Amino acid sequence: MQGNNKVIDPSERSLYFDAFNGVSGDMVLGALIDLGLPIEHLTEELASLDLEGYRLVANEVERQGIRGINFQVQTSSDHSHRGFSKIQNLIQKSRMNSQVKERAIAIFRRLGQAEAKVHGVSLEEVHFHEVGAVDSIVDIVGACIGFEYFGVERFYSSPLVLGGGTVTFSHGTWPVPTPATVDLVDGFPVLLGTVQGELTTPTGAAIVTTLAEQTEMSTCIFERSGFGAGDGEFEGIPNMLRLLLAKSLEPDESGSDTSIHRSGWEEEEVCVLEANIDDMDAQIFGHFMELAISEGALDVYYTPLHMKKNRPGLMVSLICHSKDHKRLAELVFRETTTLGIRWSPWKRWILDREIRQIETEYGSVGIKIGRFEGRAISIVPEYEDLKKIAEAQEIPLKELRQKVLEKMSDKDYE
């Protein structure tokens, strides 16, 4: 696919780095390809750089049930230690879009300044070693090509998970995070994590911290997501980066988002509580879900996990109104075995809804109606009503539900 055959319209887009397992340059490119960036377009654009002896490889992989793209730059031999000025000239002389050039140079400048600080030299004296090699240039410039391809104007990020332990490279064996990474994430939200390995590389940190704003995303609609897989595999985590591509919605002068109101749904603030559990009896999970719903949780769901020491586990996710998050966090601590809870504020959109009663030969049944721009687009009978009738009258639930659905088809809900 050529560069002018974009699958996304040119209105403003935002990109969210969901770095739940860290970030590296090749993970960013893998996620961009998974989003829909054609590798042919990437190859064509990169060809305008004066670089030789490399090949792009993108393979689909699956890690702990998550499918993503593992991207690699395979090189024949490249031992060049390019400085910032040489890399800057290399990019400026290319035929690439001016925005691609500006972003790539800004990322390299930030990375160079971090390396200069670590080694006690000036920016012009820094030899980039690994980050001056072909694969790192391709990672950074290629990422900027992808951002331009999707029309991304604004960037946001979750806290960066850094990892732990040590990493070995040209300077020797250093602790994770490396000094350059520490400097790059200065003032940026981070998590150290318990994984023994480098989850956020200097290149990944430079891309995110150069471009991402440290503010909440403006109102938007997520359009698609892509996963990029790192080369390393770690116990208990999939080692993936998720990119979320969003279309921004502009508020009107009053500050309200007219795009949403015109579309027929409302926005509300909620909180999400999460905990990973691998040592609790299965029956307690069922009890907890029922209890949490009765205590005001909007939703509770469980996600299978492969956790440390090769233990199967579940991630408990609880959605609630913001005012209830501390009260329900206490419930999680009291009723489960977890020792820690993650929480974050979310926004959600909900359709206008109403409940109507219809009379059937078996009794009254509630009907839940979801409306979009005043039009009923979701009409379903209330499960609890059906369950009570089926139990009381000893009727098969599926038979009762079918008869109610047939009754509903003759009802005008507009």
C-alpha positions in Angstrom: 0.0 0.0 0.0 1.4 3.4 -0.9 1.6 6.3 1.5 -1.3 8.2 0.1 -3.8 5.3 0.4 -4.6 5.9 4.0 -7.3 4.0 5.7 -8.0 6.7 8.3 -9.5 10.1 7.4 -7.4 13.1 8.1 -9.3 14.6 11.2 -7.3 14.9 14.4 -6.3 11.6 16.0 -4.9 10.8 19.4 -2.7 7.9 20.3 -2.6 6.3 23.8 0.5 4.3 24.8 -0.9 1.6 27.1 2.5 0.5 28.5 1.3 -2.1 30.9 4.4 -4.2 30.3 6.8 -1.4 29.3 7.8 0.0 25.9 10.6 -0.3 23.4 11.1 1.0 19.9 10.4 -2.3 18.2 7.3 -2.8 20.4 6.0 0.6 19.2 6.5 -0.4 15.5 5.0 -3.8 16.1 1.8 -2.2 17.6 1.6 0.3 14.7 1.7 -2.5 12.2 -0.9 -4.4 14.1 -3.0 -1.2 14.0 -2.8 -1.3 10.2 0.4 0.4 9.2 1.4 -1.4 5.9 4.9 -2.7 6.1 5.3 -1.8 2.4 4.6 1.9 3.2 7.1 1.7 6.1 9.8 0.2 3.9 9.2 2.7 1.1 9.5 5.7 3.5 12.6 4.3 5.2 14.3 3.8 1.9 14.8 7.6 1.6 17.3 7.3 4.5 20.9 6.7 3.6 21.0 3.4 5.4 21.9 -0.1 4.1 22.2 -3.6 5.2 18.9 -4.2 7.0 15.7 -6.1 6.6 12.3 -5.5 8.3 10.6 -8.6 9.7 7.1 -8.6 11.3 5.7 -11.8 12.7 2.4 -12.5 14.4 2.8 -14.0 17.8 0.6 -14.9 20.7 1.5 -14.4 24.4 -0.8 -15.6 27.1 -3.8 -15.3 24.8 -2.9 -11.9 23.4 -2.2 -11.7 19.7 0.3 -9.1 18.5 3.1 -8.3 16.1 6.8 -8.9 16.9 8.8 -6.5 14.8 12.5 -6.8 14.2 15.2 -5.0 12.2 17.6 -7.7 11.0 21.0 -6.3 10.1 24.0 -7.8 8.3 26.6 -5.8 10.1 26.5 -2.3 11.5 29.0 -1.1 14.0 28.7 2.6 13.4 28.7 4.9 16.4 26.8 7.8 14.9 26.6 11.1 16.8 23.5 13.3 17.0 24.6 15.7 14.2 25.1 12.8 11.8 21.8 11.3 12.6 20.1 14.7 12.3 21.6 15.2 8.9 20.6 11.7 7.8 17.0 12.4 8.7 16.9 15.9 7.2 18.3 14.8 3.8 15.5 12.2 3.4 12.3 12.7 1.4 10.1 12.1 4.4 7.3 14.3 5.6 8.5 17.4 7.6 6.5 16.3 10.6 8.1 12.9 10.6 11.5 14.6 10.5 10.8 17.0 13.3 9.4 14.3 15.6 12.3 11.9 14.9 15.0 14.5 15.5 13.3 15.7 18.7 13.3 12.1 20.0 17.0 11.6 19.1 17.8 15.0 20.7 16.1 14.0 23.9 17.8 10.6 23.9 21.2 12.2 23.2 20.8 14.7 26.0 20.1 11.8 28.4 23.2 9.9 27.2 25.3 13.1 27.5 24.2 13.6 31.1 25.0 10.0 32.0 28.5 10.2 30.4 29.3 13.8 31.4 29.8 15.1 27.9 28.1 17.5 25.5 25.4 16.5 23.1 27.8 16.8 20.2 30.3 14.5 21.9 27.8 11.7 22.4 28.3 8.6 20.3 25.0 6.8 20.5 26.4 3.2 20.3 23.3 1.0 20.3 20.9 3.9 19.6 23.0 5.1 16.7 22.9 1.7 15.0 20.6 1.0 12.1 17.9 -0.9 14.1 17.5 2.0 16.5 17.3 4.6 13.8 14.7 2.5 12.0 12.7 2.1 15.3 12.5 5.8 16.0 12.1 7.1 12.4 9.7 4.2 11.6 7.5 5.0 14.6 7.2 8.6 13.4 6.3 7.4 10.0 3.5 5.4 11.6 2.3 8.3 13.6 2.1 10.4 10.5 0.4 7.6 8.5 -2.5 7.5 11.0 -2.7 11.3 11.3 -1.9 11.4 15.0 -1.7 14.9 16.5 -1.7 14.2 20.2 -0.2 11.5 22.4 -1.0 10.2 25.8 0.5 7.5 28.0 -0.2 5.3 31.0 2.6 5.1 33.6 5.7 3.3 32.2 6.5 0.0 33.7 10.3 -0.1 34.0 11.2 -3.6 35.2 14.0 -4.6 37.5 17.2 -6.6 37.8 20.1 -5.9 35.4 20.7 -5.5 31.7 23.9 -6.1 29.8 24.9 -4.0 26.8 28.1 -2.3 25.4 28.9 -0.4 28.7 28.6 -3.6 30.8 26.0 -4.9 33.1 23.8 -2.1 34.7 20.8 -2.0 36.9 17.3 -1.6 35.5 16.2 1.1 34.9 19.5 2.2 33.3 20.7 5.7 34.1 19.6 7.0 30.7 16.1 5.7 31.2 15.9 7.2 34.6 16.8 10.6 33.2 14.3 10.2 30.3 11.4 9.4 32.7 12.2 12.2 35.1 8.9 13.7 36.0 6.9 11.1 34.1 4.7 8.6 35.9 6.4 5.2 36.2 6.1 1.8 38.0 9.1 -0.3 38.8 7.4 -3.7 38.8 8.7 -7.0 40.0 9.8 -8.5 36.7 13.6 -9.1 36.5 14.3 -7.6 33.1 14.4 -4.3 31.2 10.7 -3.6 30.2 11.2 0.0 29.2 14.3 0.7 27.0 15.9 4.1 26.6 14.5 4.2 23.0 11.0 3.4 24.1 11.2 5.9 26.9 12.5 8.6 24.6 9.6 8.1 22.1 6.9 8.3 24.8 8.3 11.1 27.0 9.1 13.3 24.0 5.6 13.0 22.5 3.1 12.2 25.2 1.3 14.8 27.3 1.0 14.1 31.0 -2.7 15.1 31.1 -5.9 13.2 30.8 -7.1 12.5 27.3 -9.7 14.8 26.0 -13.0 13.3 25.1 -12.5 10.8 22.3 -13.8 7.7 20.6 -11.4 4.7 20.5 -11.3 3.4 16.9 -8.9 0.5 17.1 -6.0 -1.0 19.0 -2.8 -2.8 18.2 -0.4 -4.9 20.2 3.4 -4.9 19.8 5.4 -7.8 21.3 8.8 -7.5 22.7 11.6 -10.0 21.9 12.0 -11.2 25.5 9.5 -13.4 27.3 9.0 -13.0 31.0 7.2 -15.3 33.5 3.7 -14.0 34.4 3.4 -11.2 31.7 2.8 -11.2 28.0 5.5 -8.5 27.4 3.2 -6.5 25.1 2.6 -2.8 24.4 -0.9 -1.7 23.4 -1.5 1.3 21.2 -5.0 2.8 21.2 -5.9 5.0 18.3 -8.7 7.5 19.0 -10.7 10.2 17.2 -10.8 13.4 19.2 -14.2 15.1 19.8 -14.1 18.9 20.2 -16.2 20.5 23.0 -18.4 23.4 22.2 -17.9 26.9 23.7 -19.9 26.0 26.8 -17.5 23.2 27.5 -19.9 20.4 26.8 -19.3 17.8 24.1 -22.0 18.3 21.6 -20.7 15.5 19.5 -21.6 13.0 22.2 -25.0 14.5 23.0 -26.0 14.6 19.3 -24.9 11.0 19.0 -27.4 9.8 21.6 -25.3 8.8 24.6 -24.1 10.3 27.8 -20.7 10.5 29.4 -20.1 9.7 33.1 -17.0 9.4 35.4 -16.4 5.9 36.8 -13.5 4.2 38.6 -12.0 0.8 37.9 -10.5 -1.3 40.6 -8.2 -4.2 39.7 -6.4 -7.0 41.6 -4.6 -10.1 40.5 -5.4 -13.2 42.7 -3.9 -16.7 42.5 -4.7 -18.1 46.0 -8.4 -17.9 46.4 -11.1 -20.6 46.3 -13.2 -20.5 43.2 -16.5 -20.4 45.2 -15.4 -17.2 46.9 -15.1 -15.5 43.5 -18.8 -16.2 42.8 -19.8 -15.0 46.3 -17.7 -11.8 45.9 -19.2 -10.9 42.5 -22.8 -11.2 43.9 -21.8 -9.2 47.0 -20.1 -6.4 45.0 -23.1 -6.0 42.7 -25.4 -5.8 45.7 -23.1 -3.2 47.3 -23.3 -0.9 44.3 -20.7 -2.1 41.8 -21.7 -1.3 38.2 -20.0 -4.4 36.9 -17.6 -7.1 38.0 -15.7 -9.4 35.7 -12.8 -11.8 35.9 -9.9 -12.2 33.4 -7.7 -15.4 33.4 -4.0 -14.8 34.1 -0.8 -16.8 34.0 1.0 -15.5 37.1 4.3 -16.0 38.8 5.5 -19.4 39.8 3.4 -20.8 36.9 0.2 -20.3 38.8 -3.2 -19.8 37.1 -5.0 -16.8 38.5 -7.7 -14.2 37.8 -7.7 -10.5 37.5 -10.7 -9.1 39.4 -12.0 -5.9 37.7 -14.7 -3.9 39.4 -16.3 -0.8 37.8 -18.1 1.7 40.1 -19.1 5.3 40.5 -16.2 7.5 41.5 -17.9 8.3 44.9 -18.0 4.6 45.7 -14.4 3.6 44.9 -12.9 3.7 48.4 -15.9 1.9 49.9 -15.8 -0.9 47.3 -12.0 -1.1 47.6 -12.5 -1.9 51.3 -14.9 -4.6 50.2 -12.3 -6.1 47.9 -9.7 -6.2 50.7 -12.2 -7.6 53.1 -13.7 -10.3 50.9 -10.8 -11.5 48.8 -7.2 -12.5 49.5 -5.5 -9.7 47.6 -2.9 -7.5 49.3 -3.1 -4.7 46.8 -5.5 -2.9 44.5 -4.8 -0.9 41.4 -7.4 1.8 40.6 -7.8 4.5 37.9 -10.5 7.0 36.9 -12.2 6.1 33.6 -14.9 7.8 31.5 -17.7 5.8 29.9 -20.5 6.4 27.5 -23.9 5.0 28.1 -27.0 4.9 26.0 -30.3 6.5 27.2 -32.3 3.6 28.7 -35.6 2.8 30.2 -37.5 -0.1 31.7 -41.0 -1.0 30.6 -43.3 -3.7 31.8 -45.2 -6.0 29.5 -47.9 -8.5 30.5 -47.6 -12.1 29.4 -49.6 -15.2 30.1 -46.9 -16.0 32.8 -46.9 -12.6 34.5 -45.3 -9.2 34.2 -41.8 -9.0 32.7 -39.5 -6.0 32.6 -38.1 -4.9 29.2 -34.8 -3.0 29.1 -34.7 -0.5 26.2 -31.5 1.3 25.0 -32.0 4.3 22.8 -29.8 6.0 20.3 -31.0 9.5 19.1 -34.4 8.5 20.4 -34.5 5.3 18.4 -34.7 1.9 20.3 -31.6 -0.1 19.2 -31.5 -2.6 22.1 -34.6 -4.3 23.5 -34.1 -7.3 25.9 -36.2 -8.9 28.6 -34.9 -8.6 32.2 -33.1 -11.9 33.1 -34.0 -11.7 36.8 -37.7 -11.4 35.9 -37.5 -14.4 33.6 -35.6 -16.4 36.2 -38.2 -15.9 38.9 -41.1 -16.8 36.6 -39.2 -19.9 35.3 -38.5 -21.1 38.8 -41.9 -20.4 40.2 -43.8 -22.0 37.3 -41.3 -24.7 36.5 -40.9 -23.5 32.9 -37.6 -24.0 30.9 -35.9 -20.6 30.9 -35.0 -20.7 27.2 -38.7 -21.5 26.3 -40.0 -18.7 28.5 -37.5 -16.2 27.0 -38.4 -17.2 23.4 -42.1 -16.6 24.1 -41.5 -13.2 25.7 -39.3 -12.3 22.7 -42.2 -13.2 20.4 -44.5 -11.1 22.5 -42.1 -8.2 22.3 -42.0 -8.2 18.5 -45.6 -7.0 18.4 -44.8 -4.1 20.8 -44.1 -0.6 19.7 -41.1 0.8 21.7 -40.5 4.0 19.7 
